[in-house]
Amino acid sequence: MAAFALNQQLLCFSSSNSRTTIKPCSTTWFLSKTSVFCIPPKKGHLSLTSSTSQSSSEANTQTAESCVNLGLSLFSKGRVKDALVQFETALDLDPTPREAQAALYNKACCHAYRGEGKKAADCLRTALREYNLKYGTILNDPDLASFRALPEFKELQEEVRGEDIGYGFRRDLKLISEVQAPFRGVRRFFYVAFSAAAGISLLFTIPRLFRAIKGGGDAPDLWETAGNAAINIGGIILLVALFLWDNKKEEEQFAQITRDETLSRLPLRLSTKRVVELVQLRDTARPVILAGKKETVSLAMQKAERFRTELLRRGVLLVPVIWGESKAPEVEKKGFGVPQKAAASLPSIGEDFEKRTKSVIAKSKLKAEIRFRAEVVSPAEWERWIRDQQRSEGVTPGEDVYIILRLDGRVRRSGKGMPDWQQIVNELPPMEAFLSKLEK
């Protein structure tokens, strides 16, 4: 929940004299469902209180820090509306930049919890631009999983791409893009270099062409000079077109990477009722998303039962998505992100994002809980992502489709209708096979 927990700016609240401040704390850590609190061993720390009936003297001495602290306490008890009031009060009490950042970020998480995407985006936009909130925090926080699937998040993403606050995100996209297309930079260099060479050659050819047109004893050959000019002009046009085409491909690749990131944040409920994000199944399962009308998906699920043993050997996890199953995003009402039991068994989610998916303990527990089928949480968010993917692939949104993911979370293959399970069994290698290890 707290912004600083995800930024490795874990804070403890200190009750020092007349002006309370937020300072870094290097003491004992306590993991809760909504945030990471730092509890100093000294007796003078500011404790969280859930009481809303304060005395008049306490009300007069409240600070932005104490309001944020109280808001977190209220939120931990499920009183989101009261927590919002406290975060808004904190912003009216002349907060320090860090206090304002915490209040805005936690307020955005409350709005995301209530399904208020526009209000959450406004809070995050202010925190990014005015209070130096790290963009990676928004990407990695499970509390904002539902917000990341909303159109408001995509709008925010587009806004920050060209700004300094979005530099880290843009840099990460470029790094991933370079891995997937390693020679794009080399191609662009040659496009620019050859275009410049052709342009310089054209500058010398044009005067010769004028002399050839005028004629005379010392005039160069007209057809030869015209041919050279045409080659230079054609080369420039071709190289510029290739450069622009490569730029367009890069933007399309950025859009696909962004969609993959959005997909990785969508929540699932396993057979044990545990809620996880799709990214937590990386290296552990190959999700197969079946999207369509209820009758079509149900029939495909029944056919898959005949190949259950072989599909399980290949790590297949069926994820049915029924069109129109939910008219609005459904949000889990028992707390932000994954439930407390799940949080206790998973690595914490912070800036070191890959630790969550590489933890041996987390993987072993997930393998024990993953069965043959998972249930989507927030069906409307899943449906929105699938429709975006259909548009990108030139498929009419709303058609019955299936999407097979790789072990690393990327889309392996997709198609119209429902899959041929025998073909999938033949196509996918068993989990213990060498080819499966190459997917991770």
C-alpha positions as CSV (number, residue, x, y, z in Angstrom):
1,M,0.0,0.0,0.0
2,A,2.6,2.6,1.1
3,A,4.6,4.2,-1.7
4,F,7.9,4.1,0.1
5,A,7.7,0.3,0.7
6,L,7.9,-0.2,-3.0
7,N,10.5,2.5,-3.6
8,Q,12.9,1.1,-1.0
9,Q,12.1,4.3,0.9
10,L,10.7,2.4,3.8
11,L,9.9,4.9,6.4
12,C,9.0,5.0,10.1
13,F,7.1,7.8,11.7
14,S,8.9,9.5,14.5
15,S,7.1,11.6,17.1
16,S,9.8,14.3,17.5
17,N,9.0,17.5,19.4
18,S,6.7,20.0,17.6
19,R,7.4,19.1,14.0
20,T,6.9,15.4,13.1
21,T,9.1,14.2,10.3
22,I,9.5,11.1,8.2
23,K,13.0,9.7,8.3
24,P,14.6,6.5,7.0
25,C,14.5,3.6,9.4
26,S,16.9,0.7,9.6
27,T,15.2,-1.3,12.2
28,T,12.9,-4.3,12.5
29,W,10.6,-5.0,9.6
30,F,7.0,-6.1,9.9
31,L,5.0,-7.2,6.8
32,S,1.3,-6.5,6.8
33,K,-1.3,-7.1,4.1
34,T,-1.3,-3.5,3.0
35,S,2.2,-2.1,3.6
36,V,5.6,-2.7,5.1
37,F,5.9,-0.9,8.4
38,C,9.2,-0.2,10.1
39,I,8.9,-0.5,13.8
40,P,11.8,1.0,15.8
41,P,12.9,-0.7,18.9
42,K,12.7,2.5,20.9
43,K,9.6,3.3,23.0
44,G,9.1,6.7,21.4
45,H,7.7,5.6,18.0
46,L,4.4,6.9,16.8
47,S,1.8,4.1,17.0
48,L,-1.1,3.6,14.6
49,T,-4.5,4.1,15.9
50,S,-7.9,3.1,14.5
51,S,-9.9,5.3,16.8
52,T,-11.8,8.1,15.0
53,S,-13.2,9.8,18.1
54,Q,-10.2,12.0,19.1
55,S,-10.3,14.6,21.8
56,S,-10.3,18.2,20.8
57,S,-6.7,18.7,22.0
58,E,-5.6,15.7,19.9
59,A,-7.5,17.0,16.9
60,N,-5.8,20.4,17.1
61,T,-2.3,18.8,17.1
62,Q,-2.9,16.4,14.3
63,T,-0.3,16.5,11.5
64,A,0.0,15.2,8.0
65,E,2.2,12.4,9.3
66,S,-0.4,11.3,11.9
67,C,-3.2,11.5,9.4
68,V,-1.3,9.2,7.0
69,N,-0.6,6.9,9.8
70,L,-4.2,6.8,10.9
71,G,-5.3,6.3,7.3
72,L,-3.2,3.2,7.0
73,S,-4.6,1.9,10.2
74,L,-8.2,2.5,9.1
75,F,-7.5,0.9,5.7
76,S,-6.0,-2.2,7.3
77,K,-9.3,-2.6,9.0
78,G,-11.2,-2.4,5.7
79,R,-12.5,1.2,6.4
80,V,-11.4,2.5,3.0
81,K,-13.8,5.5,3.0
82,D,-12.5,6.7,6.4
83,A,-8.9,6.2,5.2
84,L,-9.5,8.4,2.2
85,V,-10.7,11.2,4.5
86,Q,-7.5,10.9,6.5
87,F,-5.3,11.0,3.4
88,E,-7.2,14.1,2.1
89,T,-6.8,15.8,5.5
90,A,-3.1,15.1,5.4
91,L,-2.8,16.9,2.1
92,D,-4.5,20.0,3.7
93,L,-2.1,20.2,6.6
94,D,1.0,21.6,4.9
95,P,2.7,18.2,4.4
96,T,6.4,17.8,3.6
97,P,7.1,16.5,0.1
98,R,7.5,12.9,1.4
99,E,4.3,13.1,3.4
100,A,2.4,14.5,0.4
101,Q,3.8,11.7,-1.8
102,A,2.7,9.1,0.7
103,A,-0.8,10.6,1.1
104,L,-1.3,10.9,-2.6
105,Y,-0.1,7.4,-3.4
106,N,-2.1,5.8,-0.7
107,K,-5.1,7.9,-1.7
108,A,-4.7,6.5,-5.3
109,C,-4.6,3.0,-4.0
110,C,-7.9,3.6,-2.1
111,H,-9.5,4.9,-5.3
112,A,-8.2,1.9,-7.2
113,Y,-9.7,-0.3,-4.6
114,R,-13.1,1.4,-5.1
115,G,-12.8,1.1,-8.9
116,E,-12.4,4.9,-9.4
117,G,-9.8,4.9,-12.1
118,K,-9.9,8.6,-13.0
119,K,-9.4,9.7,-9.4
120,A,-6.6,7.2,-9.0
121,A,-4.9,8.5,-12.1
122,D,-5.2,12.1,-11.0
123,C,-3.5,11.3,-7.7
124,L,-0.7,9.4,-9.3
125,R,-0.2,12.0,-11.9
126,T,0.3,14.7,-9.2
127,A,2.6,12.4,-7.2
128,L,4.8,11.7,-10.3
129,R,5.1,15.3,-11.5
130,E,5.3,17.2,-8.2
131,Y,6.6,14.8,-5.6
132,N,9.1,12.5,-7.6
133,L,7.2,9.3,-7.2
134,K,9.0,6.5,-9.1
135,Y,7.1,5.2,-12.0
136,G,8.3,1.7,-11.3
137,T,6.3,1.8,-8.1
138,I,3.1,2.0,-10.0
139,L,4.2,-0.9,-12.3
140,N,5.2,-3.2,-9.5
141,D,2.6,-2.6,-6.8
142,P,0.0,-5.4,-6.6
143,D,-2.4,-2.9,-4.9
144,L,-2.7,-1.2,-8.3
145,A,-3.2,-4.4,-10.3
146,S,-6.9,-3.5,-11.0
147,F,-5.9,0.1,-12.0
148,R,-3.2,-1.1,-14.4
149,A,-5.9,-2.9,-16.5
150,L,-8.0,0.3,-16.8
151,P,-7.9,2.8,-19.8
152,E,-6.9,5.5,-17.3
153,F,-3.6,3.7,-16.7
154,K,-2.9,3.5,-20.4
155,E,-3.6,7.3,-20.7
156,L,-1.2,8.0,-17.8
157,Q,1.4,5.7,-19.5
158,E,1.2,7.7,-22.7
159,E,1.5,11.0,-20.9
160,V,4.7,10.0,-19.0
161,R,6.5,8.4,-21.9
162,G,7.8,11.6,-23.2
163,E,8.5,13.2,-19.9
164,D,11.4,12.8,-17.5
165,I,9.2,11.0,-15.0
166,G,8.6,8.3,-17.6
167,Y,12.2,8.0,-18.6
168,G,12.8,4.9,-16.5
169,F,9.8,3.2,-18.0
170,R,10.8,4.2,-21.5
171,R,14.3,3.0,-20.9
172,D,13.0,-0.4,-19.7
173,L,10.9,-0.7,-22.8
174,K,14.0,0.1,-25.0
175,L,16.1,-2.5,-23.2
176,I,13.4,-5.2,-23.7
177,S,13.0,-4.1,-27.3
178,E,16.8,-4.3,-28.0
179,V,16.8,-7.8,-26.6
180,Q,14.0,-8.9,-29.0
181,A,15.4,-6.9,-32.0
182,P,19.2,-6.6,-31.3
183,F,20.2,-5.2,-34.7
184,R,17.7,-2.3,-34.9
185,G,20.3,0.2,-33.7
186,V,22.9,-1.0,-36.2
187,R,20.4,-0.8,-39.0
188,R,19.4,2.7,-38.1
189,F,23.1,3.8,-38.1
190,F,23.5,2.5,-41.6
191,Y,20.3,4.1,-42.7
192,V,21.5,7.5,-41.5
193,A,25.0,7.1,-42.7
194,F,24.0,6.0,-46.2
195,S,21.4,8.7,-46.4
196,A,24.0,11.3,-45.5
197,A,26.4,9.9,-48.1
198,A,23.7,9.9,-50.8
199,G,22.7,13.5,-49.9
200,I,26.3,14.7,-50.2
201,S,26.7,13.0,-53.5
202,L,23.5,14.6,-54.7
203,L,24.8,18.0,-53.8
204,F,27.7,17.5,-56.2
205,T,25.6,15.9,-58.9
206,I,22.9,18.6,-59.2
207,P,25.4,21.3,-60.5
208,R,26.7,18.7,-63.0
209,L,23.2,17.9,-64.1
210,F,22.5,21.6,-64.8
211,R,25.7,21.9,-66.9
212,A,24.7,18.7,-68.8
213,I,21.3,20.2,-69.5
214,K,22.9,23.5,-70.8
215,G,25.3,21.5,-73.0
216,G,28.6,22.7,-74.3
217,G,32.0,21.2,-75.1
218,D,33.0,20.4,-71.5
219,A,29.5,19.4,-70.3
220,P,29.2,16.0,-68.7
221,D,27.0,13.3,-70.3
222,L,23.4,14.1,-69.6
223,W,22.0,10.5,-69.3
224,E,24.9,9.4,-67.0
225,T,24.5,12.5,-64.7
226,A,20.7,12.1,-64.6
227,G,21.1,8.4,-63.8
228,N,23.5,9.3,-60.9
229,A,21.1,11.9,-59.5
230,A,18.2,9.4,-59.8
231,I,20.1,6.8,-57.9
232,N,21.0,9.2,-55.1
233,I,17.4,10.5,-54.8
234,G,16.0,6.9,-54.9
235,G,18.5,5.8,-52.3
236,I,17.6,8.7,-49.9
237,I,13.9,8.0,-50.3
238,L,14.4,4.2,-49.7
239,L,16.6,4.7,-46.7
240,V,14.3,7.3,-45.1
241,A,11.3,5.0,-45.7
242,L,13.2,2.1,-44.1
243,F,14.1,4.3,-41.1
244,L,10.5,5.3,-40.6
245,W,9.3,1.7,-41.0
246,D,11.8,0.6,-38.4
247,N,10.5,3.4,-36.0
248,K,6.9,2.2,-36.6
249,K,7.9,-1.4,-35.8
250,E,9.6,-0.3,-32.6
251,E,6.4,1.6,-31.5
252,E,4.4,-1.5,-32.3
253,Q,6.8,-3.6,-30.3
254,F,6.6,-1.1,-27.4
255,A,2.8,-1.4,-27.5
256,Q,3.1,-5.2,-27.4
257,I,5.5,-5.2,-24.5
258,T,3.1,-2.9,-22.7
259,R,0.2,-5.3,-23.3
260,D,2.4,-8.1,-22.1
261,E,3.1,-6.1,-18.9
262,T,-0.6,-5.4,-18.4
263,L,-1.4,-9.1,-18.9
264,S,1.2,-10.1,-16.3
265,R,-0.6,-8.0,-13.7
266,L,-4.0,-9.5,-14.2
267,P,-5.2,-11.5,-11.1
268,L,-6.2,-15.2,-11.0
269,R,-7.8,-17.3,-8.3
270,L,-6.2,-20.8,-8.0
271,S,-8.0,-24.0,-7.1
272,T,-7.0,-23.4,-3.4
273,K,-8.8,-19.9,-3.5
274,R,-5.4,-18.2,-3.4
275,V,-5.3,-15.0,-5.5
276,V,-2.1,-14.4,-7.5
277,E,-1.1,-12.2,-10.4
278,L,-0.3,-13.9,-13.7
279,V,3.4,-12.9,-13.4
280,Q,3.7,-15.1,-10.4
281,L,3.1,-18.2,-12.5
282,R,6.1,-17.5,-14.7
283,D,8.5,-20.5,-15.1
284,T,5.8,-22.6,-13.4
285,A,2.8,-22.9,-15.8
286,R,1.7,-22.3,-19.4
287,P,-1.6,-20.5,-19.1
288,V,-4.1,-21.1,-22.0
289,I,-6.7,-18.4,-22.1
290,L,-10.1,-19.4,-23.5
291,A,-12.2,-16.4,-24.4
292,G,-15.7,-16.6,-25.8
293,K,-19.3,-17.4,-25.2
294,K,-20.2,-19.6,-22.2
295,E,-21.3,-22.5,-24.3
296,T,-18.2,-22.5,-26.5
297,V,-15.8,-22.2,-23.6
298,S,-17.6,-24.9,-21.6
299,L,-17.4,-27.3,-24.5
300,A,-13.6,-26.6,-24.9
301,M,-13.1,-27.2,-21.2
302,Q,-14.9,-30.6,-21.5
303,K,-12.7,-31.6,-24.4
304,A,-9.6,-30.6,-22.5
305,E,-10.5,-33.1,-19.8
306,R,-9.7,-36.0,-22.1
307,F,-6.1,-34.8,-22.4
308,R,-5.9,-33.7,-18.7
309,T,-2.9,-35.9,-17.8
310,E,-0.8,-34.9,-20.8
311,L,-1.7,-31.2,-20.5
312,L,-0.7,-31.2,-16.8
313,R,2.7,-32.7,-17.8
314,R,3.2,-29.7,-20.0
315,G,2.2,-27.2,-17.3
316,V,-1.0,-26.1,-19.0
317,L,-3.3,-24.0,-16.8
318,L,-6.8,-23.3,-18.3
319,V,-8.0,-19.7,-17.8
320,P,-11.7,-19.4,-19.1
321,V,-12.9,-15.9,-19.8
322,I,-16.6,-15.6,-20.6
323,W,-17.7,-12.6,-22.7
324,G,-20.0,-10.3,-20.8
325,E,-19.6,-12.2,-17.5
326,S,-19.0,-8.9,-15.6
327,K,-20.2,-5.5,-16.6
328,A,-17.7,-3.7,-14.3
329,P,-14.3,-4.5,-12.9
330,E,-14.6,-6.7,-9.8
331,V,-12.2,-5.9,-7.0
332,E,-11.4,-8.1,-4.1
333,K,-12.8,-6.5,-1.0
334,K,-10.7,-8.2,1.6
335,G,-7.6,-6.0,1.2
336,F,-5.2,-4.7,-1.4
337,G,-3.3,-7.0,-3.6
338,V,-3.0,-10.7,-2.7
339,P,-4.7,-11.9,0.5
340,Q,-2.7,-11.9,3.8
341,K,-2.1,-15.7,3.6
342,A,-0.8,-15.4,0.1
343,A,1.4,-12.5,1.1
344,A,2.9,-14.5,3.8
345,S,3.9,-17.2,1.5
346,L,5.2,-15.1,-1.4
347,P,8.3,-12.9,-1.7
348,S,7.5,-9.2,-1.2
349,I,6.9,-7.2,-4.3
350,G,9.3,-4.3,-4.6
351,E,11.7,-2.8,-7.0
352,D,13.7,-6.0,-7.4
353,F,10.8,-7.4,-9.4
354,E,12.5,-10.6,-10.6
355,K,13.0,-11.9,-7.1
356,R,9.3,-12.6,-6.8
357,T,9.3,-15.0,-9.7
358,K,12.7,-16.6,-9.1
359,S,12.1,-17.5,-5.5
360,V,12.5,-21.3,-5.1
361,I,10.2,-21.3,-2.1
362,A,7.4,-19.4,-3.9
363,K,7.7,-21.6,-6.9
364,S,7.4,-24.8,-4.9
365,K,4.3,-23.6,-3.1
366,L,2.8,-22.4,-6.3
367,K,3.4,-25.7,-8.0
368,A,1.6,-27.4,-5.1
369,E,-1.4,-25.1,-5.5
370,I,-1.7,-25.0,-9.3
371,R,-4.2,-27.5,-10.7
372,F,-5.8,-27.7,-14.1
373,R,-8.0,-24.7,-14.0
374,A,-7.9,-21.1,-12.6
375,E,-10.6,-18.6,-12.2
376,V,-10.2,-15.0,-13.3
377,V,-10.6,-12.2,-10.8
378,S,-12.0,-9.0,-12.3
379,P,-13.4,-10.5,-15.6
380,A,-14.0,-7.1,-17.1
381,E,-10.3,-6.3,-16.9
382,W,-9.4,-9.6,-18.6
383,E,-12.0,-9.0,-21.3
384,R,-10.6,-5.5,-22.0
385,W,-7.1,-6.8,-22.4
386,I,-8.2,-9.6,-24.7
387,R,-10.1,-7.2,-26.9
388,D,-7.0,-4.9,-27.1
389,Q,-5.0,-8.0,-28.1
390,Q,-7.6,-8.9,-30.8
391,R,-7.4,-5.4,-32.3
392,S,-3.6,-5.5,-32.4
393,E,-3.8,-8.9,-34.3
394,G,-6.5,-7.6,-36.7
395,V,-9.2,-9.8,-35.2
396,T,-12.7,-8.5,-34.7
397,P,-13.1,-7.8,-30.9
398,G,-15.6,-10.2,-29.3
399,E,-14.8,-13.2,-31.4
400,D,-14.1,-16.5,-29.7
401,V,-10.3,-16.9,-29.4
402,Y,-7.6,-18.8,-27.5
403,I,-4.2,-17.5,-26.3
404,I,-1.4,-19.8,-25.3
405,L,1.4,-18.2,-23.1
406,R,5.0,-19.3,-22.8
407,L,6.6,-20.1,-19.5
408,D,8.2,-16.6,-19.5
409,G,4.7,-15.0,-19.7
410,R,4.8,-13.9,-23.3
411,V,2.2,-14.9,-25.9
412,R,3.3,-18.0,-27.6
413,R,0.4,-18.4,-30.1
414,S,-3.2,-17.3,-30.5
415,G,-6.0,-18.2,-32.9
416,K,-9.7,-17.9,-33.6
417,G,-12.2,-20.3,-32.1
418,M,-11.1,-22.9,-29.5
419,P,-7.8,-24.9,-29.6
420,D,-7.2,-28.4,-30.8
421,W,-6.0,-30.1,-27.6
422,Q,-4.2,-32.9,-29.4
423,Q,-2.2,-30.4,-31.4
424,I,-1.3,-28.5,-28.2
425,V,-0.1,-31.8,-26.6
426,N,2.1,-32.5,-29.7
427,E,3.4,-28.9,-29.8
428,L,4.3,-28.2,-26.2
429,P,7.2,-30.1,-24.6
430,P,6.9,-31.6,-21.1
431,M,8.0,-29.3,-18.2
432,E,11.1,-31.4,-17.5
433,A,12.2,-31.3,-21.2
434,F,15.2,-29.3,-22.3
435,L,13.0,-27.1,-24.6
436,S,10.9,-26.1,-21.7
437,K,13.9,-24.8,-19.9
438,L,14.8,-22.7,-22.9
439,E,11.4,-20.9,-22.5
440,K,12.2,-19.7,-19.0
